[in-house]
Amino acid sequence: MPIRRDAGLVALSLLAVALAGCKPENKFVAPPPSEVSVAKPLQQNVRPFVELTGNTAAIATVDLVARVEGFLESIDYKDGTFVKKSDPLFQIEPTTYDAKVKQADADLASAKAQLLQAQAEFVRQETLLKQNVSAQNTYDQAKAKRDSAQANVENNTANLVIAQTNLGYTKVTAPFDGVVTYHLVSVGELVGSSTPTKLASIIQLDPIYVTFNMSEQQVLDIRAKLRAAGVAPGDIKSVPIEIGLMTEAGYPHKGHLDYASPSVDTATGTILVRGIFDNPERALLPGFFVRVRVPTDVTDKAALLVPDRVLAEDQAGKYILVIGKDDVVEQRRVTSGMLLPGGLRVIDSGLKPDDRVVVSTNGRAIPGRKVTPKETTLQAPAQTPAK
């Protein structure tokens, strides 16, 4: 009996081994390729431009001064308000100067009367001399007296003009449309006693300048393209420019070039350039830091655009991920250009119109790895550079 029991145990063991050998083998199954969004570059005509920085500057700033001595009688504006040309701003006590005008006017009237009498005597002596009734020296005295009276009239005429001018200086008016700063003197103060006293300043804000610097190479390129288009290099007012404040999106303010320095700053290799902008709402104030966009050509150029966010950079430079043969991700080296409104970046080189650019940012697109591309379409920017 013990022998049968052992034989049964052996049989069970062999059966267990046989059943174990019949189980299916576990094998690794690779996950399906990741799905990534791809799109072909957007093809669009754009105006090449360069982005710079600059500052706004007033087109005119004038110190208002007291040019005659006297007590300040009134201040006829509110600090910081906009005034029109010839609006009264300050009044200096005019009594003394008004009296001097009347005095000069009376002196002129007296001089004219003396000239009239001297002229009559000269004519009489001239007639008598021709009739051999009067002596030559008497005629000469009459002529000298007439000439002296004439000079006296001219002198008193000049004195009247000076007196009238000084009277006019007692009223300080706005030389142009602008904003007047806060007053520096108070009513009742003596002004202009020894030197001209500064009363306030007036600043013209419409239009307004924007100054910035361009490299010598940039200026040479623009001039060459202007010549090629038949535009004289001196006619820079035909070149439009745009600016935007640091708090503004894009470049909402439109203007044109107004001036370019005739010489290059040898220390920096740059040229001072100035633009002019209408500023009716006075939104731009002198001294603002602005972003400037200047077109570098007079015609639009065909360009390939991709979202700026898809560009990456390493030590070798900038690159874009594209889907190549067999849907494998490739790293494509590119040269980037302008950033357009809407977040699209111009690609100057390295990309072809039919390339499938990876536009998703989920990190699943890895160079050398196969993916499942999902086709999308890029949208044109909301606005294009000024034309």
C-alpha positions in Angstrom: 0.0 0.0 0.0 2.7 2.6 0.8 4.1 2.0 -2.7 0.8 2.9 -4.4 0.5 6.1 -2.3 4.0 7.3 -3.4 3.2 6.5 -7.0 0.0 8.7 -6.8 2.0 11.6 -5.4 4.4 11.4 -8.3 1.6 11.3 -10.8 0.0 14.4 -9.3 3.4 16.3 -9.4 3.8 15.4 -13.1 0.3 16.6 -13.8 0.9 20.0 -12.1 4.1 20.5 -14.1 2.3 19.7 -17.3 -0.5 22.1 -16.5 2.0 24.9 -15.6 3.7 24.5 -19.0 0.4 25.1 -20.8 -0.1 28.7 -19.4 0.3 31.6 -22.1 3.6 33.5 -21.9 3.4 37.3 -20.7 4.8 39.6 -23.5 5.3 43.6 -23.5 2.9 45.4 -25.8 4.0 48.9 -26.8 1.4 51.7 -26.3 0.0 53.4 -29.4 1.8 56.5 -30.7 0.9 59.7 -28.9 -1.5 62.1 -30.7 -0.1 65.6 -31.4 -1.6 68.6 -33.2 0.2 69.6 -36.4 -0.4 72.4 -38.9 1.3 73.7 -42.0 2.9 77.2 -41.8 0.6 80.0 -42.6 1.5 81.7 -45.8 1.0 85.5 -45.9 2.3 88.7 -47.4 3.8 90.9 -44.6 5.7 94.1 -44.6 9.2 93.5 -43.2 10.0 95.7 -40.2 12.4 96.2 -37.3 11.4 96.6 -33.7 13.2 99.3 -31.7 12.7 101.3 -28.5 12.5 105.0 -28.1 11.1 107.9 -26.1 8.4 110.5 -26.8 9.5 114.2 -26.8 7.5 117.5 -27.0 7.5 119.2 -30.3 7.9 122.5 -28.5 8.6 123.6 -24.9 8.8 127.2 -23.9 9.6 128.9 -20.6 7.1 131.8 -20.0 9.1 134.7 -18.5 8.4 138.2 -17.2 10.3 140.5 -19.6 9.4 143.7 -17.8 9.6 144.7 -14.2 6.4 144.9 -12.1 4.1 143.3 -9.6 2.2 140.3 -10.8 -1.4 141.4 -11.0 -3.2 138.2 -11.9 -2.8 134.5 -13.0 -5.4 133.8 -15.7 -5.2 130.0 -16.1 -5.4 126.9 -13.9 -2.3 124.8 -13.5 -2.0 122.0 -15.9 -4.8 123.1 -18.2 -4.8 123.1 -22.0 -4.8 126.6 -23.5 -5.0 128.0 -27.0 -2.6 130.3 -28.8 -2.8 133.9 -27.5 -4.8 133.0 -24.4 -3.9 135.3 -21.5 -1.9 133.6 -18.8 -0.3 136.2 -16.6 -0.9 140.0 -16.1 1.9 142.3 -14.8 0.7 145.6 -13.4 0.5 147.8 -16.6 -0.1 151.3 -15.1 3.5 152.6 -15.5 3.9 151.1 -19.0 0.6 152.5 -20.2 1.7 156.0 -19.0 5.0 155.6 -20.8 3.1 154.9 -24.0 1.1 158.1 -23.6 4.2 160.0 -22.9 6.0 158.7 -25.9 2.9 159.4 -28.0 2.9 163.0 -26.8 6.6 163.4 -27.5 6.0 162.2 -31.0 3.2 164.6 -31.6 5.4 167.5 -30.4 8.2 166.4 -32.7 5.9 166.2 -35.7 4.7 169.8 -35.0 8.3 171.0 -34.8 9.1 169.2 -38.0 6.1 170.9 -39.7 7.3 174.3 -38.6 10.9 173.5 -39.6 9.8 172.3 -43.0 7.8 175.5 -43.7 10.8 177.7 -42.7 13.1 175.6 -45.0 10.7 176.0 -47.9 10.5 179.8 -47.3 14.3 180.2 -47.1 14.8 178.1 -50.2 12.5 180.4 -52.1 14.2 183.5 -50.8 17.6 182.1 -51.8 16.5 181.6 -55.3 15.3 185.2 -55.4 18.7 186.4 -54.0 16.8 187.8 -51.1 18.2 185.5 -48.3 21.8 184.6 -47.6 23.2 181.1 -48.1 24.0 180.6 -44.4 20.4 181.4 -43.5 19.2 178.7 -45.9 21.7 176.2 -44.5 20.5 176.8 -40.9 16.9 176.3 -42.0 17.8 173.0 -43.7 19.8 171.8 -40.7 16.9 172.6 -38.4 14.5 170.8 -40.8 16.7 167.7 -40.8 17.1 167.7 -37.0 13.3 167.9 -36.6 13.0 164.9 -39.0 15.5 162.9 -37.0 13.6 163.9 -33.8 10.4 162.5 -35.2 12.0 159.2 -36.1 13.6 159.0 -32.6 10.3 159.6 -30.9 8.6 157.1 -33.2 11.1 154.5 -32.0 10.5 155.4 -28.4 6.7 154.9 -28.9 7.3 151.5 -30.4 9.5 150.5 -27.4 6.9 151.8 -24.9 4.1 149.9 -26.7 6.2 146.8 -26.8 6.9 147.0 -23.1 3.3 147.5 -22.4 2.5 144.4 -24.4 5.0 142.5 -22.3 2.9 143.1 -19.2 0.4 140.6 -20.6 2.0 137.1 -21.0 0.0 135.0 -23.5 0.3 131.5 -24.9 2.7 131.3 -27.9 0.9 128.2 -29.2 -1.7 125.6 -28.2 -0.4 123.5 -25.3 -0.5 122.6 -21.6 0.8 125.1 -19.1 2.7 123.8 -16.0 2.1 125.0 -12.5 2.9 128.7 -11.8 6.2 129.5 -10.1 5.2 132.9 -8.7 2.2 134.2 -6.8 0.1 137.3 -7.3 1.7 140.3 -5.7 5.3 139.2 -6.3 7.7 141.5 -8.0 8.9 140.0 -11.2 11.5 140.9 -13.8 13.4 143.2 -11.4 16.9 142.4 -12.6 16.6 139.4 -14.9 13.7 137.7 -16.7 11.6 135.8 -14.1 10.4 132.4 -15.1 6.6 132.2 -14.5 5.8 128.8 -15.9 6.3 126.6 -18.9 4.0 125.6 -21.8 4.4 122.3 -23.7 3.0 121.5 -27.1 1.6 117.9 -27.1 -0.1 117.7 -30.5 1.6 116.5 -32.5 4.4 114.8 -30.6 7.9 113.5 -31.5 9.3 110.0 -30.9 13.1 109.7 -31.0 15.0 106.5 -31.3 18.3 105.2 -32.7 18.8 102.9 -35.7 22.0 101.1 -36.5 24.0 102.2 -39.5 23.3 98.9 -41.3 19.5 99.3 -40.8 19.5 102.8 -42.2 21.6 101.8 -45.2 19.2 98.9 -45.9 16.2 101.1 -45.8 17.8 103.7 -48.0 18.8 101.1 -50.6 15.2 99.7 -50.7 13.8 103.2 -51.0 16.0 103.9 -53.9 15.1 100.6 -55.5 11.4 101.6 -55.2 12.1 105.1 -56.8 11.7 107.0 -53.5 14.4 109.6 -52.8 16.3 109.0 -49.6 15.5 112.5 -48.5 11.8 111.9 -48.6 11.7 110.1 -45.3 8.2 111.4 -44.5 6.8 108.6 -46.9 8.0 106.0 -44.4 5.2 105.1 -41.9 6.1 104.0 -38.4 4.1 102.7 -35.5 4.5 102.9 -31.7 3.0 101.3 -28.6 3.2 102.1 -25.0 4.4 99.4 -22.5 0.8 99.0 -21.3 -0.7 98.7 -24.8 -1.0 95.6 -27.0 0.5 95.9 -30.5 1.3 99.3 -32.0 -1.9 101.4 -32.0 -0.3 104.8 -32.7 0.4 105.6 -36.4 2.8 108.3 -37.6 5.7 108.8 -40.1 9.4 109.5 -40.1 10.2 113.2 -39.7 14.0 113.5 -39.4 17.2 111.4 -39.6 20.5 112.7 -38.3 22.9 113.6 -41.2 25.8 111.9 -39.3 26.5 108.6 -37.5 27.5 108.6 -33.9 30.9 107.0 -34.1 30.8 105.9 -30.4 27.6 103.8 -30.8 27.5 103.3 -34.6 23.8 104.5 -34.6 21.9 107.3 -36.2 19.3 109.4 -34.4 15.9 109.1 -36.0 12.7 111.0 -35.2 9.1 110.3 -36.0 6.0 112.5 -35.6 2.6 111.4 -34.4 -0.8 113.1 -34.1 -1.8 113.3 -30.4 -5.2 115.0 -30.3 -6.3 113.3 -27.1 -2.8 114.0 -25.5 -2.5 110.3 -24.6 1.2 110.5 -25.3 3.3 112.6 -22.9 6.9 113.6 -23.3 9.4 111.1 -21.8 7.2 108.0 -22.3 9.2 104.8 -23.1 7.7 103.3 -26.3 8.1 100.4 -28.6 8.8 101.4 -32.2 8.1 99.5 -35.4 9.8 100.7 -38.6 9.2 99.0 -42.0 12.5 98.0 -43.7 10.9 97.7 -47.1 8.3 99.6 -49.2 6.6 96.4 -50.4 5.1 93.3 -48.8 7.0 90.0 -48.9 5.7 86.4 -48.9 6.5 84.8 -45.6 5.8 81.6 -43.6 4.3 82.1 -40.1 4.1 79.8 -37.1 2.9 80.4 -33.6 5.8 82.0 -31.6 5.2 79.5 -28.8 6.3 76.5 -30.8 9.8 77.9 -31.2 12.4 76.4 -28.9 16.1 77.2 -28.4 19.1 75.3 -27.2 22.9 76.0 -27.4 22.8 75.3 -31.2 20.1 77.9 -31.8 16.4 78.0 -32.5 14.4 75.0 -33.8 10.9 73.8 -34.5 9.5 70.2 -34.2 8.1 68.9 -37.4 6.6 65.6 -38.4 8.8 63.8 -41.0 8.7 60.5 -42.9 6.7 57.7 -41.3 5.2 60.3 -38.8 8.4 60.5 -36.9 9.2 63.8 -35.0 12.2 65.7 -36.3 14.0 68.7 -34.9 14.3 71.4 -37.6 16.7 74.3 -37.2 15.2 77.6 -38.3 16.0 81.3 -38.5 13.2 83.4 -37.0 12.1 86.8 -38.0 9.5 89.3 -37.0 6.8 88.7 -34.3 3.4 89.7 -35.7 0.2 90.7 -33.9 -1.6 87.6 -32.9 1.5 85.8 -31.7 2.7 84.6 -35.1 6.4 84.6 -35.8 7.9 84.9 -39.3 10.3 82.1 -40.2 13.0 83.4 -42.5 14.7 80.1 -43.3 14.6 76.4 -42.5 11.0 75.7 -43.0 9.0 74.7 -46.1 5.3 75.5 -46.9 4.3 71.9 -46.8 6.0 71.0 -43.5 3.8 69.7 -40.7 4.7 71.7 -37.7 4.0 70.4 -34.2 1.7 73.0 -32.6 0.7 71.2 -29.4 2.6 71.8 -26.2 1.7 68.7 -24.2 5.3 67.4 -24.3 4.5 64.2 -26.2 6.4 65.1 -29.3 9.9 63.9 -28.8 12.5 63.9 -31.6 12.9 60.4 -33.1 9.6 59.1 -31.7 6.7 58.2 -33.9 3.4 60.0 -33.3 -0.1 60.2 -34.6 -0.5 63.6 -36.2 -3.8 65.5 -35.8 -4.2 68.1 -38.6 -5.2 71.7 -37.6 -5.2 75.0 -39.3 -3.4 78.2 -38.2 -5.4 81.4 -38.1 -4.2 84.7 -39.6 -3.2 87.5 -37.2 -5.8 90.1 -36.3 -3.8 92.8 -37.9 -0.7 93.2 -40.1 2.1 95.7 -40.2 1.2 99.1 -41.5 1.3 99.5 -45.3 
